[in-house]
Amino acid sequence: MPGSTSTMNELPVTSSKALPMTTSTNDLVNIADQHITKGLGRLRDHVFKEGKGLRVLTTDGKQLLDFSAGIGVTSLGHSHPDVTAAIIAQAQSIIHVQCAIALSEPYVQLVESLLAMMPDPSLDSFFFWNSGAEAVEAAVKIARTKTHRQNIIVMQGAYHGRTIGASSLTKSKTTFFKGTGPLMPGVHATPFPYWHAMGLPKDTPEEVLVERACRDFDNILKQQCAPEDTAAVFIEPVIGEGGYVPAPAAYVQHLRKQCTKHGILLVADEIQTGFYRTGKIWAIEHSDVVPDMMTFAKGIANGMPVSGVVTRKEIMDAMAPGSLGGTYSGNVVACAAGVATTRYMRSHDMLGNVEARSKQIFDGLRKIQEDVENGGWMIEEIRGKGLMIAIEFKDPSSHITSSHSRGPNVQLPPYLSTLVQNACMDQGLLCLTTSIYPVMRLIPALIVSEEEVDEMLGIMAQAVQTVAKTLE
Ligand SMILES: Cc1ncc(COP(=O)(O)O)c(C=O)c1O
């Protein structure tokens, strides 16, 4: 009987001794140092033990205020009760339904929930996988199968994942793939309309950035990657690892026009930007463009691994049975978490909170920037959308952002972002950096409160002041 332990077969016990289970922070870190790959970067050697909302407790008793949300994942906060209850109930009912063997209720219910959230009804056919990178790879496979074309165009600065296929589309940092080539051929990068990456001053009008980026894109189609060979263009509507830069609507509209003209599929990678993160359910909605395909993950299931691709049925129907899938694809517990997360999102004022807290953060960060005497001079720009917000600092290696108001005796260090991040961490605020530029990013849970934002701003102001004092 489901839910009953009476049908559980038990094997004979072979050891009556308690098996070792390390709990001390030092021992855990030592084991990790010895036996976990150095290929993983780690911010600090701390061990997270508990998380509730935006609060995280470490094994050595430190309380952290989490403005990282596990890189945009815990959109309803750590251990949201609705999601936790759904996970427990599902794990007690059936824990694994392999998607090529059977359907599960949560898998289909998640489709049902997502259908109601699509930016356009034309996006009506889904495939679920586990991670963002896998979803990106599935999108490549679908685009190639449907168009019978091979090439992919991505943005300079794009991040689409770290598996070999996905890292072939990643152009934000060589760290993600150096030494692992050859990567997938046929991938071309086009400049993204971001002033710093284009080598232009910060106050360059958006029309100029868009005009340049459109021209460069058109030239790629003429010089490097014929439209007839091009399956898809991938764009993050707010470029994430590229520096948290929103794509101007006019640029996305130009891509849409060109893709439609040439029969190329426009893929919006909403893995970081989806699920209300930027003040719309999907960030592509800011540009009034309907993509042919979207990839999503992260915020969908509040911490459980589920990702996916959605496209039009006529595109998805190009895939032969068995061409998509994987052992854990659309795992039933992860889907149950996705159903609970999206139900909460659809029945609560997500947009109201994102808008109010976004404004509060922007206003507060701009005050810190304007407070020149207390380190505000180190900040070049505050930007972003919704609760995906960046602080770009000045950079001695950049002819664009190296000048500052504190005179020749004050030397800029490289990566002010990391110095401020460390100062924040010392005060219990967890936040991340991003991109090859000195950029800090704030990506808190979408249920963040006014008080938590005030607390974050207080720590940030202090951190900026502390770092500036060490330089002046
Ligand atoms: C826009 C975007 N695409 C793809 C990925 C890869 O997702 P995952 O880390 O789940 O493989 C990420 C992860 O940060 C992302 O931000």
The ligand as an SDF file (V2000), in Angstrom:
LIG
                    3D

 16 16  0  0  0  0  0  0  0  0999 V2000
   21.3050   31.8190  -18.1660 C   0  0  0  0  0  0  0  0  0  0  0  0
   21.8000   30.4910  -17.6960 C   0  0  0  0  0  0  0  0  0  0  0  0
   21.8030   29.4520  -18.5310 N   0  0  0  0  0  0  0  0  0  0  0  0
   22.2360   28.2290  -18.1520 C   0  0  0  0  0  0  0  0  0  0  0  0
   22.7120   28.0170  -16.8820 C   0  0  0  0  0  0  0  0  0  0  0  0
   23.2000   26.6540  -16.4720 C   0  0  0  0  0  0  0  0  0  0  0  0
   22.3580   26.1130  -15.5110 O   0  0  0  0  0  0  0  0  0  0  0  0
   22.8970   24.9300  -14.5620 P   0  0  0  0  0  0  0  0  0  0  0  0
   23.9240   25.4970  -13.6660 O   0  0  0  0  0  0  0  0  0  0  0  0
   21.6620   24.4710  -13.8320 O   0  0  0  0  0  0  0  0  0  0  0  0
   23.4370   23.8780  -15.4670 O   0  0  0  0  0  0  0  0  0  0  0  0
   22.7400   29.0860  -15.9740 C   0  0  0  0  0  0  0  0  0  0  0  0
   23.2890   28.8930  -14.6170 C   0  0  0  0  0  0  0  0  0  0  0  0
   23.6740   29.8010  -13.9230 O   0  0  0  0  0  0  0  0  0  0  0  0
   22.2770   30.3540  -16.3970 C   0  0  0  0  0  0  0  0  0  0  0  0
   22.3070   31.3980  -15.5660 O   0  0  0  0  0  0  0  0  0  0  0  0
  1  2  1  0
  2  3  1  0
  2 15  2  0
  3  4  2  0
  4  5  1  0
  5  6  1  0
  5 12  2  0
  6  7  1  0
  7  8  1  0
  8  9  2  0
  8 10  1  0
  8 11  1  0
 12 13  1  0
 12 15  1  0
 13 14  2  0
 15 16  1  0
M  END
$$$$
